[in-house]
């Protein structure tokens, strides 16, 4: 009774054999000359692409367009470091806020006028916010 029935023993052996066969099939596919050739072609292609990109980047760096871009980036970096860009941005934000506030004051005045149509005018010397 300690022994497995013959059909269960065969089933277990077939699963072991399946595992060995899968490993062997994967190993054979991995070791095939075609896969190695494809790997070598991919490696060579990627190396060539990298060399081409490096060469083109170097050419662009020395071209008039590349020099102009570098000059503009240096100028931008200098303006940022000097605070000039911050001052320009601050002034633009301030101008935008002033414009928005002026428009809101106009709108509030238009909305307020009908509601206060029956109220007396404030004295002319009173501070208005």
C-alpha positions as CSV (number, residue, x, y, z in Angstrom):
1,X,0.0,0.0,0.0
2,X,3.0,2.4,0.4
3,X,3.6,2.2,-3.3
4,X,1.7,4.6,-5.6
5,X,-0.6,3.0,-8.1
6,X,1.0,2.5,-11.4
7,X,-1.1,5.3,-13.2
8,X,-0.2,7.9,-10.6
9,X,3.5,6.9,-10.8
10,X,3.3,7.3,-14.6
11,X,1.6,10.7,-14.3
12,X,4.3,12.0,-11.9
13,X,7.0,10.7,-14.2
14,X,5.4,12.4,-17.2
15,X,5.4,15.7,-15.4
16,X,9.1,15.3,-14.6
17,X,9.8,14.5,-18.2
18,X,7.7,17.5,-19.3
19,X,9.9,19.8,-17.1
20,X,13.1,18.3,-18.5
21,X,11.8,18.7,-22.0
22,X,10.8,22.3,-21.5
23,X,14.3,23.1,-20.1
24,X,16.0,21.4,-22.9
25,X,13.7,23.1,-25.5
26,X,14.5,26.6,-24.0
27,X,18.2,25.8,-23.8
28,X,18.2,24.6,-27.4
29,X,16.4,27.7,-28.6
30,X,18.7,30.0,-26.6
31,X,21.8,28.3,-28.0
32,X,20.7,28.4,-31.6
33,X,23.0,30.3,-34.0
34,X,20.1,32.3,-35.3
35,X,19.4,33.8,-31.8
36,X,23.1,34.5,-31.3
37,X,23.2,36.1,-34.7
38,X,20.2,38.3,-33.9
39,X,21.7,39.3,-30.6
40,X,25.0,40.2,-32.3
41,X,23.1,42.2,-35.0
42,X,21.1,44.1,-32.3
43,X,24.2,44.9,-30.3
44,X,26.0,46.1,-33.4
45,X,23.0,48.2,-34.5
46,X,22.6,49.8,-31.1
47,X,26.3,50.6,-31.0
48,X,26.1,52.1,-34.4
49,X,23.0,54.2,-33.5
50,X,24.7,55.4,-30.4
51,X,27.9,56.4,-32.3
52,X,25.7,58.2,-35.0
53,X,23.8,60.1,-32.3
54,X,27.0,61.1,-30.6
55,X,28.5,62.3,-33.8
56,X,25.4,64.2,-34.9
57,X,25.2,65.8,-31.4
58,X,28.8,66.9,-31.8
59,X,28.1,68.3,-35.2
60,X,25.1,70.2,-34.0
61,X,27.1,71.6,-31.1
62,X,29.5,73.2,-33.5
63,X,26.9,74.3,-36.1
64,X,25.6,77.9,-36.2
65,X,22.3,76.8,-34.9
66,X,23.9,74.9,-32.1
67,X,26.1,77.8,-31.2
68,X,23.0,80.2,-31.2
69,X,21.1,77.8,-29.0
70,X,24.0,77.5,-26.6
71,X,24.3,81.3,-26.5
72,X,20.6,81.7,-25.8
73,X,20.8,79.2,-23.0
74,X,23.8,80.9,-21.5
75,X,22.0,84.2,-21.7
76,X,18.9,82.7,-20.0
77,X,21.1,81.1,-17.3
78,X,22.7,84.5,-16.7
79,X,19.4,86.3,-16.5
80,X,18.1,83.7,-14.1
81,X,21.3,84.0,-11.9
82,X,21.2,87.8,-12.0
83,X,17.6,88.0,-10.9
84,X,16.6,89.7,-14.2
85,X,14.2,86.9,-15.2
86,X,12.6,87.0,-11.7
87,X,12.1,90.8,-11.9
88,X,10.5,90.5,-15.4
89,X,8.2,87.7,-14.1
90,X,7.3,89.7,-11.0
91,X,6.5,92.8,-13.1
92,X,4.3,90.7,-15.5
93,X,2.4,89.1,-12.6
94,X,2.0,92.5,-10.9
95,X,0.6,94.0,-14.1
96,X,-1.8,91.0,-14.6
97,X,-3.0,91.3,-11.0
98,X,-3.6,95.1,-11.4
99,X,-5.6,94.4,-14.5
100,X,-7.7,91.7,-12.8
101,X,-8.3,93.9,-9.8
102,X,-9.4,96.9,-11.9
103,X,-11.9,94.7,-13.8
104,X,-13.2,93.3,-10.6
105,X,-13.7,96.8,-9.2
106,X,-15.6,97.8,-12.3
107,X,-17.8,94.7,-12.1
108,X,-18.4,95.2,-8.3
109,X,-19.4,98.8,-9.0
110,X,-21.9,97.8,-11.7
111,X,-23.4,95.2,-9.4
112,X,-23.5,97.5,-6.4
113,X,-25.1,100.5,-8.3
114,X,-28.5,98.9,-8.8
115,X,-28.6,97.7,-5.2
116,X,-27.8,101.1,-3.8
117,X,-30.0,103.1,-6.2
118,X,-32.1,104.3,-3.3
119,X,-29.3,105.1,-0.9
120,X,-27.7,108.5,-0.5
121,X,-24.2,109.2,-2.0
122,X,-21.3,109.0,0.4
123,X,-19.6,112.3,1.2
124,X,-17.0,113.4,-1.4
125,X,-14.1,113.5,1.1
126,X,-14.7,109.9,2.3
127,X,-11.9,107.3,1.6
128,X,-12.9,104.6,-0.9
129,X,-11.1,101.2,-1.0
